[in-house]
Every structure is written in structure tokens, then in C-alpha cells.
Amino acid sequence: MPIPDDPFAGLGDAPHDPFSSWEDRPPPADPPRPPHGSGALEHQCVAFCPICRAADVLRAAAPPEFQEHWQALQREGLLAARSLIDHYIRHLESQRASATPVEDIPIE
């Protein structure tokens, strides 16, 4: 049974011509996209993804105060990650500055 809206459906039915070009074939149909400005995300997860379902349930059931605290926690986590990255960059720059310079010796 073919998958609905399968762009490759029917390709195996016709005999393969190795000399035909892709230009002769019509382009496959694009998958349906949400309307512009609908607020829907481009990414679509599988129907019963436990992570996405749990996030949707928590987002819908959580009181506004919890959502504010959760966003503050996410922001603090990102700021902590940024400070670790900045510290590591400064560490790498100090190592580069204190490294022994390489001397170019001409060979004759």
C-alpha cells in the first residue's frame, strides 16, 4: 500500500531509462506547510512523542506564576552557560598569549 502524498510513489512502476535526465521529471510535491503568520512551528514531531506531549501538557496546565519561574530558570541556565564559554575563551586567549613564539629559521 503506497504512503499518501509519497513523492516517490510510482517511480518503481516505470522502466528505468539510464539516459533520461531529472529535468524531464516533474518535481516532487512539497509537504503541506502551516499558513504564514499562524504561529505554528515548521518542525513537526511524531504523533505520540513523549517529550513534546509532556511539554504541551505542562505548558497548558502550568499556572502563569510557574511559567514565569520556569522562564527565569531557563534564562539563568543560559547565562551560566554563556559565562562558562566566556571564561574558557579567555583561558584559551591567555594560553595563546603566553605560548613560546615560533622562530623562523631560513635553510640555505
DSSP file (Angstrom, degrees, kcal/mol; ACC not computed):
  #  RESIDUE AA STRUCTURE BP1 BP2  ACC     N-H-->O    O-->H-N    N-H-->O    O-->H-N    TCO  KAPPA ALPHA  PHI   PSI    X-CA   Y-CA   Z-CA
    1    1 A M              0   0    0      0, 0.0     2,-0.0     0, 0.0     0, 0.0   0.000 360.0 360.0 360.0 123.4    0.0    0.0    0.0
    2    2 A P        -     0   0    0      0, 0.0     3,-0.0     0, 0.0     7,-0.0  -0.352 360.0-109.5 -71.5 149.7    1.6    3.3   -1.0
    3    3 A I    >   -     0   0    0      1,-0.1     3,-1.3    -2,-0.0     6,-0.1  -0.590  42.1-104.2 -74.0 134.6    2.1    6.1    1.5
    4    4 A P  T 3  S+     0   0    0      0, 0.0    -1,-0.1     0, 0.0     0, 0.0  -0.332 102.7   9.2 -62.7 143.0   -0.2    9.0    0.9
    5    5 A D  T 3  S+     0   0    0      1,-0.2    -2,-0.0     2,-0.1     3,-0.0   0.789  86.4 163.4  58.7  31.3    1.4   12.0   -0.7
    6    6 A D    X   -     0   0    0     -3,-1.3     3,-1.4     1,-0.2    -1,-0.2  -0.713  31.6-155.5 -81.1 117.8    4.6   10.0   -1.3
    7    7 A P  T 3  S+     0   0    0      0, 0.0    -1,-0.2     0, 0.0    -2,-0.1   0.704  93.9  51.1 -68.0 -16.6    6.7   11.9   -3.8
    8    8 A F  T >  S+     0   0    0      2,-0.1     3,-1.7    20,-0.0     4,-0.4   0.393  79.1 123.2 -99.8   2.7    8.4    8.6   -4.8
    9    9 A A  T <  S+     0   0    0     -3,-1.4    -4,-0.0     1,-0.3     0, 0.0  -0.435  78.6  17.4 -64.9 133.4    5.2    6.6   -5.4
   10   10 A G  T >> S+     0   0    0     -2,-0.2     4,-0.9     1,-0.0     3,-0.6   0.297  91.4 107.5  90.6 -10.0    5.1    5.3   -8.9
   11   11 A L  T <4 S+     0   0    0     -3,-1.7     3,-0.2     1,-0.2    -2,-0.1   0.851  80.8  50.3 -68.6 -32.0    8.8    5.6   -9.6
   12   12 A G  T 34 S+     0   0    0     -4,-0.4    -1,-0.2     1,-0.2     4,-0.1   0.622 100.1  66.9 -79.5 -12.1    9.3    1.9   -9.4
   13   13 A D  T <4 S+     0   0    0     -3,-0.6    -1,-0.2     2,-0.1    -2,-0.2   0.862  90.0  68.3 -77.5 -36.0    6.4    1.2  -11.8
   14   14 A A  S  < S-     0   0    0     -4,-0.9     2,-0.1    -3,-0.2     3,-0.0  -0.555  95.7-101.9 -85.1 148.0    8.0    2.7  -14.9
   15   15 A P        -     0   0    0      0, 0.0     2,-0.4     0, 0.0    -1,-0.1  -0.430  42.5-110.2 -66.2 143.2   11.0    1.1  -16.5
   16   16 A H        -     0   0    0     -4,-0.1     3,-0.1    -2,-0.1    -4,-0.0  -0.609  26.9-163.2 -80.6 127.5   14.3    2.8  -15.7
   17   17 A D    >   -     0   0    0     -2,-0.4     3,-1.5     1,-0.1    -1,-0.0  -0.931   4.3-162.7-109.1 107.6   15.9    4.7  -18.5
   18   18 A P  T 3  S+     0   0    0      0, 0.0    -1,-0.1     0, 0.0    -2,-0.0   0.677  88.4  55.1 -66.5 -14.8   19.5    5.5  -17.6
   19   19 A F  T 3  S+     0   0    0      2,-0.1     2,-0.2    -3,-0.1    -3,-0.0   0.517  84.2 100.1 -96.4  -5.0   19.7    8.1  -20.3
   20   20 A S    <   -     0   0    0     -3,-1.5     2,-0.2     1,-0.1    -3,-0.0  -0.520  67.4-134.6 -78.9 150.4   16.8   10.2  -19.2
   21   21 A S    >   -     0   0    0     -2,-0.2     3,-1.0     1,-0.1     4,-0.4  -0.624  17.4-118.0-103.0 163.2   17.6   13.3  -17.2
   22   22 A W  G >  S+     0   0    0      1,-0.2     3,-0.8    -2,-0.2    -1,-0.1   0.706 109.0  73.0 -69.6 -19.6   16.0   14.6  -14.0
   23   23 A E  G 3  S+     0   0    0      1,-0.2    -1,-0.2     4,-0.0    -3,-0.0   0.789  90.8  57.5 -66.0 -26.1   14.9   17.7  -15.9
   24   24 A D  G <  S+     0   0    0     -3,-1.0    -1,-0.2     2,-0.1    -2,-0.2   0.710  95.0  79.3 -76.8 -20.0   12.2   15.6  -17.7
   25   25 A R  S <  S-     0   0    0     -3,-0.8     0, 0.0    -4,-0.4     0, 0.0  -0.646  87.1-114.0 -91.7 145.0   10.6   14.6  -14.5
   26   26 A P        -     0   0    0      0, 0.0     3,-0.1     0, 0.0    -2,-0.1  -0.457  39.7-101.4 -71.8 149.3    8.2   16.8  -12.6
   27   27 A P        -     0   0    0      0, 0.0     3,-0.1     0, 0.0    -4,-0.0  -0.373  43.1 -99.0 -68.8 150.4    9.5   18.0   -9.2
   28   28 A P        -     0   0    0      0, 0.0     2,-0.1     0, 0.0   -20,-0.0  -0.345  45.2 -97.1 -67.9 152.2    8.0   16.2   -6.2
   29   29 A A        -     0   0    0      1,-0.1     0, 0.0    -3,-0.1     0, 0.0  -0.452  38.0-117.5 -70.5 139.4    5.2   17.9   -4.3
   30   30 A D        -     0   0    0     -2,-0.1    -1,-0.1     1,-0.1     3,-0.1  -0.470  32.8-104.7 -72.8 147.5    6.1   19.9   -1.3
   31   31 A P        -     0   0    0      0, 0.0    -1,-0.1     0, 0.0     2,-0.0  -0.394  49.2 -87.3 -68.0 153.4    4.7   18.8    2.0
   32   32 A P        -     0   0    0      0, 0.0    -3,-0.0     0, 0.0     0, 0.0  -0.359  47.2-157.7 -64.0 140.0    1.9   21.0    3.4
   33   33 A R        -     0   0    0     -3,-0.1     3,-0.1    -2,-0.0     9,-0.1  -0.853  23.2-100.4-117.1 152.9    3.0   23.9    5.4
   34   34 A P        -     0   0    0      0, 0.0     3,-0.1     0, 0.0     5,-0.1  -0.392  52.2 -90.9 -67.9 151.1    1.2   25.9    8.0
   35   35 A P    >   -     0   0    0      0, 0.0     3,-1.8     0, 0.0     5,-0.3  -0.287  51.4 -91.9 -62.4 148.8   -0.2   29.3    6.8
   36   36 A H  T 3  S+     0   0    0      1,-0.3    -3,-0.0     2,-0.1     0, 0.0  -0.365 111.1  15.8 -63.0 133.0    2.2   32.3    7.2
   37   37 A G  T 3  S+     0   0    0      3,-0.1    -1,-0.3    -3,-0.1     0, 0.0   0.552  87.4 119.3  83.2   7.0    1.6   34.1   10.5
   38   38 A S  S <  S-     0   0    0     -3,-1.8    -2,-0.1     2,-0.1     3,-0.1   0.645  78.2-125.3 -80.2 -12.1   -0.4   31.2   12.0
   39   39 A G        +     0   0    0      1,-0.3     2,-0.2    -4,-0.2    -3,-0.1   0.413  64.9 137.2  84.0  -3.5    2.1   30.8   14.8
   40   40 A A        -     0   0    0     -5,-0.3    -1,-0.3     1,-0.1     2,-0.1  -0.545  54.6-120.4 -77.7 142.5    2.6   27.2   14.0
   41   41 A L        -     0   0    0     -2,-0.2    -1,-0.1     2,-0.2    -3,-0.0  -0.482   8.1-131.9 -80.9 152.8    6.2   25.9   14.0
   42   42 A E  S    S+     0   0    0     -2,-0.1     2,-0.2    -9,-0.1    -1,-0.1   0.860  85.9  86.5 -69.6 -36.2    7.7   24.3   11.0
   43   43 A H        -     0   0    0      1,-0.0     2,-0.5    -3,-0.0    -2,-0.2  -0.467  61.7-167.4 -70.7 131.2    9.0   21.3   13.0
   44   44 A Q        -     0   0    0     -2,-0.2     2,-0.1     0, 0.0     3,-0.1  -0.986   4.7-155.5-122.1 128.1    6.5   18.5   13.3
   45   45 A C        -     0   0    0     -2,-0.5     0, 0.0     1,-0.2     0, 0.0  -0.445  34.5 -80.9 -93.0 168.4    7.1   15.7   15.7
   46   46 A V    >   -     0   0    0     -2,-0.1     3,-1.3     1,-0.1    -1,-0.2  -0.253  51.2-101.2 -64.1 161.8    5.7   12.2   15.6
   47   47 A A  T 3  S+     0   0    0      1,-0.3    -1,-0.1    -3,-0.1    -2,-0.1   0.851 115.2  27.9 -59.2 -40.5    2.2   11.8   16.8
   48   48 A F  T 3  S+     0   0    0      4,-0.0    -1,-0.3     5,-0.0    -2,-0.1  -0.224  74.1 157.0-120.0  44.6    3.0   10.4   20.3
   49   49 A C    <>  -     0   0    0     -3,-1.3     4,-2.6     1,-0.2     5,-0.2  -0.579  34.1-149.3 -69.0 119.5    6.4   11.9   21.1
   50   50 A P  H  > S+     0   0    0      0, 0.0     4,-2.1     0, 0.0     5,-0.2   0.835  92.4  51.4 -65.5 -32.0    6.6   11.7   24.9
   51   51 A I  H  > S+     0   0    0      2,-0.2     4,-2.2     1,-0.2     5,-0.2   0.949 114.2  41.9 -69.7 -47.3    8.8   14.8   25.2
   52   52 A C  H  > S+     0   0    0      2,-0.2     4,-2.4     1,-0.2    -1,-0.2   0.898 115.3  50.4 -67.5 -39.3    6.7   17.0   23.1
   53   53 A R  H  X S+     0   0    0     -4,-2.6     4,-2.4     2,-0.2    -1,-0.2   0.922 111.4  48.1 -65.0 -42.7    3.5   15.7   24.6
   54   54 A A  H  X S+     0   0    0     -4,-2.1     4,-2.7    -5,-0.2     5,-0.2   0.905 111.8  50.3 -64.0 -40.9    4.8   16.3   28.2
   55   55 A A  H  X S+     0   0    0     -4,-2.2     4,-2.4     2,-0.2    -1,-0.2   0.905 111.3  48.7 -63.9 -40.8    5.9   19.8   27.2
   56   56 A D  H  X S+     0   0    0     -4,-2.4     4,-2.1     2,-0.2    -2,-0.2   0.911 112.8  47.3 -64.6 -42.2    2.5   20.6   25.7
   57   57 A V  H  X S+     0   0    0     -4,-2.4     4,-2.5     2,-0.2     5,-0.2   0.931 114.4  46.2 -65.9 -45.3    0.7   19.3   28.8
   58   58 A L  H  X S+     0   0    0     -4,-2.7     4,-1.9     1,-0.2    -2,-0.2   0.898 112.5  50.9 -63.8 -39.7    3.0   21.3   31.2
   59   59 A R  H  < S+     0   0    0     -4,-2.4    -1,-0.2    -5,-0.2    -2,-0.2   0.893 116.3  40.7 -64.9 -39.2    2.7   24.4   29.1
   60   60 A A  H  < S+     0   0    0     -4,-2.1    -2,-0.2    -5,-0.2    -1,-0.2   0.828 121.9  39.6 -78.6 -32.7   -1.1   24.2   29.1
   61   61 A A  H  < S+     0   0    0     -4,-2.5    -2,-0.2    -5,-0.2    -3,-0.2   0.661  90.6 100.6 -94.5 -16.9   -1.6   23.1   32.7
   62   62 A A  S  < S-     0   0    0     -4,-1.9    -4,-0.0    -5,-0.2     0, 0.0  -0.455  74.2-119.8 -74.6 138.8    1.0   25.3   34.4
   63   63 A P     >  -     0   0    0      0, 0.0     4,-2.0     0, 0.0     3,-0.4  -0.358  29.0-107.1 -70.6 158.6   -0.1   28.4   36.2
   64   64 A P  H  > S+     0   0    0      0, 0.0     4,-2.1     0, 0.0     5,-0.2   0.834 118.7  57.2 -58.0 -34.3    1.3   31.7   35.0
   65   65 A E  H  > S+     0   0    0      1,-0.2     4,-2.1     2,-0.2     5,-0.2   0.910 107.3  47.9 -64.4 -41.2    3.5   32.1   38.1
   66   66 A F  H  > S+     0   0    0     -3,-0.4     4,-2.9     1,-0.2    -1,-0.2   0.906 109.3  53.7 -64.7 -41.1    5.2   28.7   37.4
   67   67 A Q  H  X S+     0   0    0     -4,-2.0     4,-2.4     1,-0.2    -2,-0.2   0.890 108.2  50.2 -61.6 -38.9    5.7   29.7   33.7
   68   68 A E  H  X S+     0   0    0     -4,-2.1     4,-2.1     2,-0.2    -1,-0.2   0.925 112.5  46.5 -63.6 -44.6    7.5   32.9   34.8
   69   69 A H  H  X S+     0   0    0     -4,-2.1     4,-2.4     2,-0.2    -2,-0.2   0.896 111.7  51.9 -64.0 -40.0    9.7   30.9   37.2
   70   70 A W  H  X S+     0   0    0     -4,-2.9     4,-2.3     1,-0.2    -2,-0.2   0.916 110.0  48.0 -63.9 -43.4   10.4   28.4   34.5
   71   71 A Q  H  X S+     0   0    0     -4,-2.4     4,-2.4     1,-0.2    -1,-0.2   0.884 111.0  51.3 -65.0 -37.6   11.4   31.1   32.0
   72   72 A A  H  X S+     0   0    0     -4,-2.1     4,-2.5     2,-0.2    -2,-0.2   0.893 109.6  50.6 -64.5 -39.1   13.7   32.7   34.7
   73   73 A L  H  X S+     0   0    0     -4,-2.4     4,-2.2     2,-0.2    -2,-0.2   0.913 110.7  48.5 -64.2 -42.9   15.3   29.3   35.3
   74   74 A Q  H  X S+     0   0    0     -4,-2.3     4,-2.3     2,-0.2    -2,-0.2   0.917 111.5  50.1 -62.9 -42.7   15.9   28.8   31.6
   75   75 A R  H  X S+     0   0    0     -4,-2.4     4,-2.4     1,-0.2    -2,-0.2   0.923 110.7  48.9 -62.7 -44.4   17.4   32.4   31.3
   76   76 A E  H  X S+     0   0    0     -4,-2.5     4,-2.3     1,-0.2    -1,-0.2   0.878 110.1  52.3 -64.1 -37.4   19.7   31.8   34.3
   77   77 A G  H  X S+     0   0    0     -4,-2.2     4,-2.2     2,-0.2    -1,-0.2   0.913 110.7  47.0 -63.7 -42.3   20.9   28.5   32.8
   78   78 A L  H  X S+     0   0    0     -4,-2.3     4,-2.4     2,-0.2    -2,-0.2   0.889 111.5  51.0 -67.1 -38.4   21.7   30.2   29.5
   79   79 A L  H  X S+     0   0    0     -4,-2.4     4,-2.3     2,-0.2    -2,-0.2   0.888 109.8  50.6 -65.1 -38.2   23.6   33.0   31.3
   80   80 A A  H  X S+     0   0    0     -4,-2.3     4,-2.1     2,-0.2    -2,-0.2   0.911 110.6  48.9 -64.5 -42.0   25.6   30.4   33.2
   81   81 A A  H  X S+     0   0    0     -4,-2.2     4,-2.2     1,-0.2    -2,-0.2   0.905 110.6  51.5 -63.6 -40.5   26.5   28.6   30.0
   82   82 A R  H  X S+     0   0    0     -4,-2.4     4,-2.7     1,-0.2    -2,-0.2   0.911 108.7  50.4 -62.5 -42.0   27.5   31.9   28.5
   83   83 A S  H  X S+     0   0    0     -4,-2.3     4,-2.4     1,-0.2    -1,-0.2   0.884 109.9  50.8 -66.4 -36.5   29.7   32.7   31.4
   84   84 A L  H  X S+     0   0    0     -4,-2.1     4,-2.2     2,-0.2    -1,-0.2   0.912 111.9  47.2 -64.2 -41.9   31.4   29.3   31.2
   85   85 A I  H  X S+     0   0    0     -4,-2.2     4,-2.3     2,-0.2    -2,-0.2   0.924 112.1  49.7 -65.6 -43.7   32.0   29.8   27.5
   86   86 A D  H  X S+     0   0    0     -4,-2.7     4,-2.4     1,-0.2    -2,-0.2   0.905 110.9  50.2 -61.2 -41.6   33.4   33.3   28.0
   87   87 A H  H  X S+     0   0    0     -4,-2.4     4,-2.2     1,-0.2    -1,-0.2   0.918 110.9  48.7 -62.4 -43.2   35.7   32.0   30.8
   88   88 A Y  H  X S+     0   0    0     -4,-2.2     4,-2.4     2,-0.2    -1,-0.2   0.878 109.6  52.2 -66.4 -37.1   37.0   29.3   28.5
   89   89 A I  H  X S+     0   0    0     -4,-2.3     4,-2.4     2,-0.2    -1,-0.2   0.925 110.1  48.4 -63.7 -43.8   37.6   31.7   25.6
   90   90 A R  H  X S+     0   0    0     -4,-2.4     4,-2.2     1,-0.2    -2,-0.2   0.895 110.6  52.4 -62.2 -38.6   39.6   34.0   28.0
   91   91 A H  H  X S+     0   0    0     -4,-2.2     4,-2.0     2,-0.2    -2,-0.2   0.922 110.3  47.2 -62.2 -44.8   41.6   30.9   29.1
   92   92 A L  H  X S+     0   0    0     -4,-2.4     4,-2.1     1,-0.2    -2,-0.2   0.888 111.6  51.0 -65.1 -39.0   42.4   30.0   25.5
   93   93 A E  H  X S+     0   0    0     -4,-2.4     4,-2.1     1,-0.2    -1,-0.2   0.877 109.4  50.1 -67.0 -37.1   43.5   33.5   24.7
   94   94 A S  H  X S+     0   0    0     -4,-2.2     4,-1.9     2,-0.2    -1,-0.2   0.877 109.9  51.0 -69.5 -35.1   45.8   33.7   27.7
   95   95 A Q  H  X S+     0   0    0     -4,-2.0     4,-0.6     2,-0.2    -2,-0.2   0.902 110.7  48.9 -64.7 -40.2   47.4   30.4   26.7
   96   96 A R  H >< S+     0   0    0     -4,-2.1     3,-0.5     1,-0.2    -2,-0.2   0.887 111.6  49.3 -67.0 -38.3   47.9   31.7   23.2
   97   97 A A  H 3< S+     0   0    0     -4,-2.1    -1,-0.2     1,-0.2    -2,-0.2   0.848 114.1  45.0 -70.2 -33.7   49.5   34.9   24.5
   98   98 A S  H 3< S+     0   0    0     -4,-1.9    -1,-0.2    -5,-0.1    -2,-0.2   0.452  87.8 115.5 -90.6   0.3   51.8   33.1   26.9
   99   99 A A  S << S-     0   0    0     -4,-0.6    -3,-0.0    -3,-0.5     3,-0.0  -0.357  79.3 -98.6 -69.7 149.9   52.9   30.5   24.3
  100  100 A T        -     0   0    0      1,-0.1    -1,-0.1    -2,-0.0    -2,-0.1  -0.522  43.5-116.1 -68.4 127.1   56.5   30.4   23.2
  101  101 A P        -     0   0    0      0, 0.0     2,-0.4     0, 0.0    -1,-0.1  -0.364  25.2-121.3 -66.8 146.2   56.9   32.3   19.9
  102  102 A V        -     0   0    0     -3,-0.0     2,-0.5    -2,-0.0    -3,-0.0  -0.730  22.1-144.0 -89.2 132.6   58.0   30.2   17.0
  103  103 A E        -     0   0    0     -2,-0.4     2,-0.6     2,-0.0    -1,-0.0  -0.854   7.9-136.1-103.1 129.8   61.2   31.4   15.3
  104  104 A D        -     0   0    0     -2,-0.5    -2,-0.0     2,-0.0     0, 0.0  -0.747  20.1-167.3 -85.9 117.8   61.5   31.1   11.5
  105  105 A I        -     0   0    0     -2,-0.6     2,-0.1     2,-0.0    -2,-0.0  -0.926  16.1-135.6-108.4 115.9   65.0   29.7   10.6
  106  106 A P        -     0   0    0      0, 0.0     2,-0.5     0, 0.0    -2,-0.0  -0.458  13.2-145.6 -71.0 140.7   65.9   30.0    7.0
  107  107 A I              0   0    0     -2,-0.1    -2,-0.0     1,-0.1     0, 0.0  -0.927 360.0 360.0-109.5 126.8   67.5   27.0    5.4
  108  108 A E              0   0    0     -2,-0.5    -1,-0.1     0, 0.0     0, 0.0   0.425 360.0 360.0-108.2 360.0   70.2   27.6    2.8
